[in-house]
Amino acid sequence: MSAKRFLKWQLSALMVLIWLGVAAAQSGAPYAIAPSNPYQSSIQQAQALVDSHRAVVKIPGMSVSVAVHGKIVWSQGFGFADVENRTMVTPLTKFRIGSVSKTLTASALALLYEQGKLDLDAPVQTYVPAFPTKRWPISTRQVAGHLAGIRHYRNLEFLMAKKFDSVTESLEIFKDDTLLFEPETAYSYSSYGWNLISAVVEGASGEDFLPFMYENVFWPLGMFETVADHNDSLIAYRSDFYQRDEKGNLQNAPYVDNSYKWAGGGFLATTRDLVRFGSAHMQGGFLKQQTLDLFQTPMHTKNGKNTHYGFGWVSRTDEAGRHWVGHSGGSVGGTAFLIIYPESGVVVGILSNESSARYNDLPQTLAGLFIQ
C-alpha cells in the first residue's frame, strides 16, 4: 500500500471520527446510546449489574456495549477515563484491548486464506524467510493455535518501553529462542507467536501489517474507533491507564510501548467497535461460513486434547450450556472481553482501564440478559 493511498485512508477515517464526535456531542446523551424498546428491562438490569460489579471490584472506568442480531442496542460508559481530571468514560472512550487484538488479527489471516495467498500449513518461512528454521518445522496454523512451542513473555518483557519500528524488528525479541516442545504435542499460550503471525500477514499480502489491518478489516467493518496504540500520536478519547499496588491503592500504570506486539496485544478500541466486529463474525458474510467455522473451531494436540482455541478464537460453553466464542485481553492498564453467542445473535464487549480488573462471569451474565 503506497504512502499516498494510506494517507487517503487516514483522512477518510479522520472525517468519520469527527462526524461521530459531533453526533455524540449533539445527541444529548453522551454516556449511552438510546436503547431499543424491546431491551429496556435488559438494559436496566445490565446497568445495575455493571454498577454493582464496579463497586465490588473497584474498577476506575469501564465501557460496555451489546449488539443483538447486528444492531447495537446498548452502549454505555461507567466511571472515569481519567481519574485525576474526573473525565467520564463514554462510548467513544478507547481502551487497550490486549489479547483481543489476536481475534482481530485472525480476520486478516482468514482473508488471505480465502484469497489463496496463504497456505495455513506451509512452514512460516514461506512468508517470513528471515525467521530462523527450528528443530521442527512450524506452520501458521500451529502458531495461531498456540501449538507451535513459541515462548510467551519472560521476566519484565510485558513492561517493555522500547519503540519498535517494524513487525520484523519485533521478531528479534524471541526469534533465536528454541521451541518449548515439538509442535502439536502441547498447548502453550504465546503472544509472541502472534508477532510472527503479523509477519506472515506482511509476507502473504505484500503490505505492512497495520495498513493491511485498517484497509481490509477495520474500515470495511466500520471500526473507525480502533487504532494501534501509538505512544507518539495524539489519539482522541484514549483512556488513561491504571493499576493497583500491593495494598490495593490505585496508581498510574507504568509507561509501556506496545509497538512490539501490535497483532497480539497492541490495539486500542471502543466497545462499540468490538461488538461491530463480533456481529460480523457470527455467521458468513464478511468471511465465508466455511472459513469462519474453520477459524472458530478449537484445535487439538496430537493426543486428542481439546485446546478450546482456534485461530485467535476461544470456544467454550457457559454454565447454562450455551456455546460462545470470543477472547479475553489483559494489558498494562487495561482489561478486555469480547464474547459472541452465535446461536442467539448476541455480542458483548467490555473494556476497562485497569490492569488487574476482574470480570469473572460478568460477560456471560450480561449476554444472558439479552438472549431472548
URHUZI-V375965 format. One record per helix or strand of 2 or more residues. SS is the DSSP state (a for helix, b for strand). FROM is the first residue (numbers start at 1). LEN is the number of residues. If there is no record, write none. Layout:
{{SS & FROM & LEN} {SS & FROM & LEN}}
This chain:
{{a & 3 & 25} {a & 37 & 21} {b & 61 & 8} {b & 71 & 12} {b & 87 & 2} {b & 94 & 3} {a & 100 & 15} {a & 124 & 3} {a & 140 & 5} {a & 157 & 3} {a & 167 & 7} {a & 191 & 15} {a & 209 & 13} {b & 227 & 2} {b & 242 & 3} {b & 250 & 3} {a & 258 & 3} {a & 262 & 4} {b & 267 & 3} {a & 271 & 9} {a & 289 & 8} {b & 314 & 4} {b & 323 & 9} {b & 334 & 8} {b & 346 & 7} {a & 362 & 9}}
